[in-house]
Amino acid sequence: MNVRPNCVTLVSVLSACCGLRSLKLGKAVHGYSLRNVDGFNIVLGNAMLDFYVGCGSILAAEYLFVKMPERDVVSWSILIGGWDEANKVRDEMRIHGIEEEGWL
């Protein structure tokens, strides 16, 4: 069958990739959507944002956020939540004596 996935399918696949913490597969879905989805879809954009944050790729999430032609309260909430989580991890690393020198 020559059936192309729609935005709803891609959102579901991104959710599964996030659950698996598979950055490689999620990036492939992102690339597929860039090549095959006409126009910007805020729901798919937010799912990608959530995927990157969920996989701990905060910089990729921030880059995507900046490039999104449209953002809503969900977009902002996802990004803020990602930065909060990143700050918690950084604080935990400091508690365990890991120095900030050399961090990305």
Residue, then its C-alpha position, 0 to 999 in steps of 0.5 A: m500500500n502506498v499510504r503516506p503518514n499524515c500529521v496525526t501519525l507523525v505525532s504518534v510516532l514522535s511520541a513513541c520515539c520519545g518513549l524509547r529515547s531514540l533521538k536517531l529515529g525521532k530525527a528521521v521523523h523530523g526530517y521526513s516531516l520537513r520533506n513531506v508535510d506541506g506547510f507548518n502544523i503547530v501540533l506537529g511542531n509542538a510534538m517535535l519540540d516535546f520529543y527533543v525536550g523529552c530526549g534531553s536535547i534542549l539545544a535542538a529544542e531551542y533551535l526548533f522553537v526559534k525556527m517555528p513560524e508560529r508558537d502557542v502556549v503549549s510551545w512555550s510551556i514545553l520549552i520552559g519545562g525543558w529548561d527547568e529539567a536541564n537546570k535540575v540536572r545541572d544542579e544535581m551534577r554540582i551536588h555530586g562535584i562535577e565541575e561546569e568547565g567543559w560543559l556544552 
